[in-house]
Amino acid sequence: MADFAISKNPAVQRQLDRLTLLSPGADILGLERITRLLERVGNPHLRLPPVLHVAGTNGKGSTCAFLRAALEAAGLRVHVYSSPHLVRFNERIRLAGTLIDDDALAPLLAEVLDAGGHIGASFFEVTTAAAFLAFARTPADACVIEVGLGGRLDATNVVPAPIATGIAQLGIDHQAFLGDTLPQIAREKAGIAKPGVPLVTMRYAPEIAEVVAAAGVPVLAQGAAWDYAVEGDQLTYRDANGAVTTPLPTLSGPHQPGNLALAIAMLRHQNAVAIPDTALAAAATGALWPARMQRLGEGPLTALLPAGTPVWLDGGHNAAAGAAIAGTVAAVAADRPCHLVLGMLANKDPEGLIAPLAGRLASVTTVPVPGHAHHAPAELAALVARLGVPVTGTAENVPAALHLIAARIAGATPSAVLILGSLYLAGVVLEANGELPD
C-alpha cells in the first residue's frame, strides 16, 4: 500500500521520489527497521512531548482531531502525526499547530533518507521517523499520534510511554495484514498498550473485550470506566470524576459523538496535561477532519451540478464505514434522492461498504482512483448492481461522473450527491474543488 505523493515544490518532490522507491513497503510489518532507522537519527521518539496514541479501524482520525481541538482550546501547542494525506504530503506532519512547510520538509526527509542507508525502511517508516525527528526538535506541549496500520507492529508503536492510548471502533479491514476476524484485528490494535498506561476503548462485544483485556494493562472501557449519552443537542460524558456536557460535534455523522467521547475519556484519564472542561466542550465544535462526511463548498466540481445540490465527501472504504455513513445520509439527505460516485482501491470490499447504503441510493456512478490500483469501474459497477442499486454507468473521473448525474437529475426532485470509497479519491476531489486541507 505505497502512498502516492507529489509536491509542487521541486526540493520536496526530489525527496518524495526517493521515498516512493523504498522497499519493502507495507507488505512487511514490524518494528525492527523503524527502530534501526530511529537509532541512526538520534532516537527522537524518546524525546517527544507527552503522547496520546490512537488506533482503530474507523474513527481514529476523528478521535485525533477531537484530541487536537481540545488540547489547542486549552492553549497548548500540539504536534499531530496522521495518515494518509489527502492532497499534500505535508498534511501528515503538523508542528505545534501548523502543517510543516516545504522549506522544513525537504531537508528533513533528506536527512532521514540519507541516514536510512540500506535498512530497507518503508515509505511509512521513513515518514514516521521524519515526523518524530521534527517533533523532537520543535517545542510543543503534547503529541497526538495516529496509528497507520494495525497497532502492534505499526511504526508508531515505538513510542515507549504515551500518557494514554485509545482504540476507536473496530471492524474488518486490511485482512492481509491484521487477520480475518474481529478478535484477530482487536489483538493487533491492542498491541499499542504499554505497561502502566491507561488503554481507553469503546464498548466492544465480550469476545473482543476479552482480547483487549489480554493486553495486560489497565483497560478503561466504555460502559465500565466511562460512558456518554446524547440528549437533544448536547452530549453528556460521565466517568468516576463526574460529568462534562458539550455541544454535539460539528463533524457530521451519528458516530462522531462516540469519537468525541473517546477523546474526552483519554484526556480525563491521564495526568500529564491539564485540560479544563471548557476545552473539552470547545473540541466538539472546533475539530476539523476533512473528507469525513464533509460537505463541499462552492467550487469547480460542485458547480457542475444544479444549483443547491449538496455534495458530501467521505473516504470510507469498509463495512463499518458504510454503516456509519448510511446513518449520516439518512440524516442529511432524508428528503432527497442520493446519487453516489464510487471509487475504491483494489484491496477493498465494495459490497461490504455499499450494502448498508443500498436502500438509500438513487444511482451509482463508478470511477477509477487515480494513481492507485483500484477496482475497474465496470467491474465495480457490476458488484454494486448485484446489491440491487441502480447503476448509472461508469465515468473516467469525478467531473465526468458529476456531468452524468447532473443530466440525470436536471428538472427532477432536488437531490444530494455522495462521493465515496477512498481517501485517495477524496484528495483528488478536494484539490479539484479548490479545498486544500490546512
N, C-alpha and C positions, 0 to 999 in steps of 0.2 A: 504494500500500500504506500508506495513512494508518493510524496506530495509534489504537486505541480506548482512551481514557484517562479514568478517572473517579477522584474522590477524595472522601472523606467530609469533608475539610477545605474549607470554603467559599472561603477565600482561594486555596488551591491550585486548586480547581475553576474559579475565575474565569480563572486563567491557562491552565489546560488547555483551557477552552472557546476561548480566543483561539488557542491552539496548533492545535487541531483544524481551525480555519477557514483555516489557512495554505495558500498555493499556492506553487509548482506541485506540491508533494507529491513523491512518489517517482517520478513519471513522467519526470522530467528529472534526470539525474545530472550532476555537475560540481563544480568547486572554486571557481568564481567567486563564487557567492553566499556560501558559508561564509567565504571569505577576506574579503569586504567586511564581513560581519557581525562577524567577529572583530576587524577593524580598529576598528570602532565601539565595541567594549568593551575596547580596550586590548591586543589581541593576546595573550591569556592563553596560547595554545598555545606561545608562545615562552618561557614561564616555568614549565613543568611540571617536576616531579621526573623522574628517569630513566624513560623509557617503553619498555615491551615491547608491541609491536603485533602482533596475531594476526588472520589471515584464514583462510578455508577454507569449503568447502560444509557439511561436517559436522565436529563435533569442536572447532571453535574456542572455543566456550563452555566446554567441559570443559577444554580446554587452559588457558584463562584461569583457571579455578577451581583447577587444579593450580599454576599460577604464583602466584596469590594465596596459596594454602596454604603453599607453600614459602617465600615471602618473609615471611609472617607468622610461620612457625615459626622463621625466623632472627631474629625480634624486630624486624622492620621494620614501619613504618606504610605501608599500601598504599591508593592510590586505585584504583577499578575503574570502568570505563565499559562497560556491556553492553546488549544489546537482543535481543528486545523485553522489556518487563516482563511478568510473569505475572499479578499481581494489582494491585500498586500501582506507579504511575509511578516512585516513589522508588527502586525496585529497580535502575533504570538507573544511578544515581549513588551510589557507595559512597565516603565520605570517610574516609580514614585508618582503614578497617576497619568503619565503621558506615554503614548506609544514611542518606542525607540525610533530615533531619526536615522536617516540613511548614513549620515556622516559618522555616527557611532556604530551602526550595524555592520558596515562593510569591514572595518578593521577588526571588529570583534569576531566575526565569522572567520576571517583570515587567520587570526591568532589561534582559534580552536582547531581549524582545519590543518594548519601547519603543525600544530602540536600533536595531532592525531596520528601522523605518520602512517604506518601500515597496520594499525589496530583493527581496521575493518569496521569502524563505527558506522552506524546507520544515519540517515537523514535526521531522524527524530533524536537520536543520541547526541549528535553534534549540536542540534538546536537546543537541546536541554542544557548541555554544558555551556553553551554561549549565554543562555538566559541566566544560569546560576552565576556565571562569571560577572555578568552585568549587574545582577542583584547584589553580589558581594561588594562591588565597587561603588555602588550608588546608595547613599544613606536613605533609609526608609524605616517605618515602624512595624511593618508586617508584610508577609508574602502570602498570596493566595495562589496555590499551585493545583492545576487540574491534571489528573491522570490522563495519559494519552490513550493507552490500550490496556485493559485489564486492571492490574494493580501490583500483584506480587512480583512480576518480572518487568514492570514498566520502568523506563529510565528515571522517572521522577522519584522512584521508591528508594533512592539512595539517601534521601534526607533522613538523618538518624533520629531526630527527636522533634517532630512537629508539636505544636501546642494543642492541636486537636485534629482528628481525622474524621471524615464523614463519607458515607455511602448513600447515594441517592437511589432512585428507582432502578430495579434490576429487571432485565429482560434478555431474550435470546438475540445475540448479535456476535459477530466475529467468532463464529463457532470453530473455525480452523485454528484459532489461537487459544480460545478460552474453554472449549468444551461444548457439548450439545445439550446439556441440561442446566436448569437453573442452579441446582446445588454446585455443579462444577464451576459455573460462572461466579457464583457467590464466593466460592473458595478463592478464586483469583482476585476478586475485588477486595475481599477481607485481608488480602496479603499486605495492604498498606498499614495494617495495625502495628503499633510499636509498644513495647513494654511500658506500662505506666501512663500511656497517653490515652485519653478518652476516645473511643470509637463511637461516633454518633450515627445512628441509622434510622431509616424509615421503618414502618411496620412491615414485616415480612411473614409469609406463611411459616408454620412451625418447622418444616423440613429445611427451609432456608435459614431461619433464625438459628437453628442448631449448628449449621455450618459456620455461620459468622461467629457464634459463641466459641467455637473451637479454636478461634484465633488466639485465645488465652489472654485477652486484655479486657479492661472494663468496657462493656458494651452498653451504651445508653440508647435504648431503642424507643421509637415512638410507641406510645401506648403503655410503656412501663416507666421510663425516666422522664418523658415529656410527651406532650400532645398539643393539638390545636383544634380550633373549631372556627368555621366561617359563620358569622351571624350578621345578616344584612350586608352592609358594605364594609364590614370590619373583620379582621382576623384576630382571634384571641389565642395567644400562646400561653401554655402553662407548664411549669415544672415545679420541683420541690422548693424553689426560691420565690415562687409567686407567679403572677400573670403579667403579660405585656399585651397591649392592644395596639394594632397597627391598621392602617388602611389596607384594602385589598391591593395586591400587586397591579401595577400598570402593565406588566408583561402579560400578554394575552394567554388564556387557557385555564381550564379548571384544575390543571396540575400545578400551576405556579404557586398557589398558597402553600402547598406541601413543600415545595423547594424553598420558599421563603422561611417557613417554619424550621426546616432542617438547618438553614444558615443561622437562624436565631439560636437554635439549640447548640450548635457548635460554638458560637460566641459566648453563650451563657455557661458553658461547661469547660471553659479554660480560664486561666488566671493571669496570663502574661500581658494582655492588653485590656484596658478598661473601656467598655462600650456602654454608654448610657442608653436608657430605654428610648430616649428621643431619637437617637441614631438608628436604632432598630426599626422604629416607625418610619424614619426617613428612607430607609432602604427599600421599603415597599414601593415607593413612587419614584425613587432615584435610580433603580437598577436599569441598565441598558444591556440588551443581548441581541444583536442583530440576527435576522434570519430565523428567529424562533417565533412563529406566528406574528411576523412583523407586517404591518400594513404599509405598503409602499406609498410614498408621496408622489406628487406630480413630477413627471419626468418623461423622457423619450419613450419608455416602454408603456407606461400607463396611458399615455396619450394615444396609443394605438386602439384603445377600447372606447366604447361610447362614454360620454361624459358621465361622471358619477358612479362608474363601475368600481367597486372596491377590489383591490388586488392584494392578496395575502401571500406571504412568502415564508416557507419553512424548510429547513434542511433535514427533517425527519426521514428515516430510512429503514425502520424496523417495525415489528408488530406493536410493540409498546407505544412507539411514537404515533402509529396510526390510531390507536385507541384514544390517546390524549388529544390528537388533532381533531378527531371526529367530534369530541365534546366541544372543542372550540368552534368548529364550523357550525355546529348546531346552535351555538350562542350568537356568533357574529353574523351568520348568514341565514338565520332562521326563516326569514320570509323571502329568500331569493334562491333561485336555482344556482348551484355551484358548479363551475366548469373548471376542470383540473388540467394543468400542464404538468406532465410527469417525466422525469429523467432519473435513472438510477444506475449506480455502479454495478458491474457485472457480478460482484460477490454478494449482492443484497437480494432480499426476498420480496419481490413486488406484491405477491398475493398476501403475504403477512401484513404488509403496510396498508394495502388498499381495502382488504376485507372489512375492517371496521368502518370504513368511509363509504362503502359501495352504495348504501341506501340513500346517501346524501348527494350523490354526484349526478349531474345532468349530462355530462360528457367528459371524456378524457382525450387529450391530445398528447402523444408521446414524442419526446425529443432526445437527442444524444446529450451526453455530458462531456463538453469539450476537454480534450487533454487527458482523459482517463479511460480505462477500459470500462465499458458500460454495456447494459442491455441494448441490443439493436432496437431502434424504435418500433419496427414492425413486429419483432418478437415480443417486446414489452406490451404492445397493443393487444396481441393475441392472448397473453397471460391475463391481462386485465379483462378482456372480453369474456373470459371463462367465468368471471365473477358476476356477469350479467350487467355490467356497466356499459352504457352506450359509448362507443369509441368513435370520435370524430375522424381520427386519422393520425398520421404522423407528420412531423414537420422537421425541417433541417436545423431549426434553432428556436429559441423562445419568441423572438419577434414574429417569426412566421407562424408560430402556434397562436399567438395573440391575434394575428390577422384572421386566422381561421375562426377563432372564437368570436371575433367582432362581427364577422359576416353571419355567423350562426345566430347571434343574439340581437342583431340590428332590428329595431322596431318591436322586439319581444318584451316580455316581462323583465324589469330590472334584474340583473344577475350579479353574481360575485365570481371572482376568479381566484384559484389557489394554485401556486407554483410550488411543487413538492418533489422530494425524493433524494436530494443530495446537497450537502453543504457546499460542495464544489460548484454545483449548478447554481446554488443561491449566490455564490460570489460573483459569478458571471452576470446574474440578474442585477445585483446591486450596482455593479460597475456600469452596466448598460443603462441603468436608470439614473445614474449620477448620484448614488447614495453610498459613498465610501464610508465604511466603519471608522470611527475615530476614538 
